């Protein structure tokens, strides 16, 4: 399985792996599954850290690559096809998070399963993309 990690799920992998359901933790630990982190998530982490909303043990420029390497998570760049797909996604008035929408678009374009705990907002996209609930 190719699994795109929502930002909060990637952060849980670093600091709180117990947040995942046991079956999901087993998937994350299985080297037979490919784990990916979007550049959109790296951007989100960087913004939140710079605003003082996300404490990290070191600056994102050091922390993110080190954690990716340690866990064997592959970076997923943002391509034009991903950004253009955002324009055709359904728009929900109470959910316009640009990071979430880009992750949905990337999962759709690349044929990836999106791991998330944000089922309230992202369940609406079920059918467009495969979603795996983190808990």
C-alpha positions, 0 to 999 in steps of 0.5 A: 500500500502507498500511504500519504500521511496527513500532517498530524499523522506524520507528527504523531509518528515522531512524538505520539505513535500511541495515538494510532489504532494498533492495526494502523501502527502495524501498517506504518511499521511494515516495510512492505508499505510505502509512506509518503509525506507531501511537501504541503505538509512540510510547508504546513509544519514550517509555517506553524513552527515559525508562528510559534504554534508547533514546538519541535526539538529543532528547526524544521530544516533539520528536523523534517529531513532527519525524521524522514530519513530515520523512518524511511518516509519518502517526500512527495513534491507538489506538481502542477497536476496536483495543484490543478486538481484542487480546482476541480475538487468539491468545495465545502463552505465549512472546510476550505483548508488549503493543505487538506485540499492539496493532500486530497488532490495529491492522493487522487492524482497519485492513486494514494491512500490518505492516512488521517484522523481528520475524518470530520472534514476529509470523509466528504472526499471518500469516493474520490480517494481512499482514506484510512482512519488513524484511530 
